[in-house]
């Protein structure tokens, strides 16, 4: 079956809730689409989304550690190491040797949700990945930089081509634009960008376009070495911005104020980029001709996601399974109200309606 779609949840800024959002989008999508298979590829060394998916809290952390310490880790590092050590042109390993079905570790989740687990060793492995990508091209058809950057795109292609089911892919990322972030970006077709209502999110948004598409004019010294320049040289696909999620915008004010905050902090910058470079974004039925059009077509807000949404993710529970009550989070009993759970679930469903 063809790939349904692939999304990276990425912004070049920390603290915007990428892993929590990844957990909720993937777990809820799997609930709503039992006929499809859903995969999370965790390419953040902190492995937070993996911990959430594998049970949350100490249980999730222990399950991640167990997968990371196998003889051949059943993780992104295990897959990367196997492929890179095999060399360009070698047959790809069976992707199912590295996937885990999350419901076998976390019965709260649907049995159609899979994980390629994160791994803290991704950080110390980064020089080896960069070294493999920097090898000289021995023949015109041999392009080590392209081969390395397409490792997880090839993983997805191999997985989808050998299965009768339709797959939806979510890739969690780290904030900085490291080599493994480049691999994450190269693996997907589209990007979901979480932002906060602050100036640093606006600055990060500007940086995001430079990292993906390059600076004009390019820097005279390092401009030709950037991901954007090399991807363009090799005619590689650069994913399109599909939507912007305003996360942690407000805890006390309503959605209208949350959207206003998103507009004030980042939407002007994004809309200007859209006007100048519409090809950087996925298309909609109609072109956005005003800031309000752009906000309606490309942005959604997650209101009050600092409470119910974060508690649910910490416990490894989808919002549909989180009841009102007190829940232990890092030794503190946190109260979760039913109306807040419902608001969060509606917000996630609204985001999913864009996919």
Protein Blocks (a to p, Z undefined) as FASTA:
>chain_A
ZZfbdcddddfbehkommmmmmmmmmmmmmmmmmbccddddfbfklmmmmmmnngajllm
mmmmmmmmgmbacbfklmmmmmmmnoghiacddfklmgccfklmmmmbcfkbccddddfk
lmmmmmmmmmmmmpccfbfklcfklmmmmmmmmmmmmmmmmpcbdcdddddddfblcfkl
mmmmmmpmbdcddddddfklmmmmmmmmmmmnopadddfklmmmpmklmmmmnopacddd
fbdcdehkbfkbcfklmmmmmmmmmmmmmmmmmmmmmmlpccdfbdcfbfklmmmmmgcc
dehklmmmmmmmmnopafklmccddddeehiacdddfklmmmmmmmmmmmmmmZZ
